[in-house]
């Protein structure tokens, strides 16, 4: 099933039983949450198998992104984020190596119970507080996929991004297997290339 909203480049592309949902977008990234509970290690494997190489567990580096990530999550379950102290015990950092002093711990955290972190949309004091886990818990996850810059060098002609007609021509070409435009760098043509195409279109690039 392919659901598209061209005006805001919002879409969900999934099989009959989707494994993740696109739910939020910033100027730089798209955010998804998974629909199956996994350990943190299983989640990393899932991201590597289903997304391009640039995707990762979400990184939250300021208050704006904290609000953005948390506000669309289902109320109740926990979700893995990409914060860990596996590199140095007691010194948490983002899996991408991004530098940030922003944290949003619950009052009793980090508890020292583990090396990984989850966001809790249902936390009573401040929605979206972070909790410390050992990584073996089976919970959901938030995935962040960076949006590529407008100058996608390998976007093949005649599929230039000009208007909605060009978008439909691109989608038709993808369905017929007529283009090899690997826009997300995954090494294959798949629906993530459609996501990339629509994101660049929505950014007003041509």
Buried (B, 14 or more C-beta within 10 A) or exposed (E): EEEBEBEEBBBBBBEEEBEBBBBBBEEEBBBBBBBBBBBBEBBBEBBEEBBBEBBBBBBBBEEEBBEBBBEBBEEEBBBBBBBBBEEEEEEBBBBBEEEEEEEBBBEEBBEEEBBBBBBBBEBEEEBBBBBBBEBEBEBBBBBBBBBBEBEBEEBBEEBEBEEEEBBEBBBEBBEEEEBEBBBBEBEEBBEBBBBBBBBBBBBEBE
